[in-house]
């Protein structure tokens, strides 16, 4: 974590539902993601995200690991980064967080 000299940008995949805008404040969402790591040295990894059961973001041909093949996923971070800091004090709540090898569904 924070190993900035060894990080590489994999690009962005934006969703359609603006869950952070003022008209969505106070609503709960079921957010489900899927990550498939690439084979070492290949660009065949995948990231997918569903909001309330609808696929909203997908990015394929990812190279998460480079040539590294000794391990798979070893951590989970849930965060929201604002480059210049949040414009106001805010709260975010998460409930029923599950890590699974199969889809859970909403």
Phi, psi and omega in degrees: 000139182060028177271063189305324179297339182251004178278149174223140182285128179258001180098178182240150173226111185267146177269170180268328184278118182278071188295349181257001180278167188298331181285350180251002181298135178089356179269149174261147180227147171264112180246122181236133179237156177227131176236128171242116179292152177282159169289146183308128178080000181249159174250066182233025176278162184221145168230132178223148179220132176247142171239122183051041175086356181253128177296121184242340180210141178209137176222128182239179180061037181270148176241081181293319195258347189065228179264004183289133182225006186283330185219168173254216177297137179230005177198163177225124178240131175241113185209166177224112186258130174246121183307312183259009183091155181294142179287349180205160175294133184220158175234150174220133182243141176236142182222141175059049176290128181230137171246126187214160174267359180228155176301143179263316182087159182260000000 
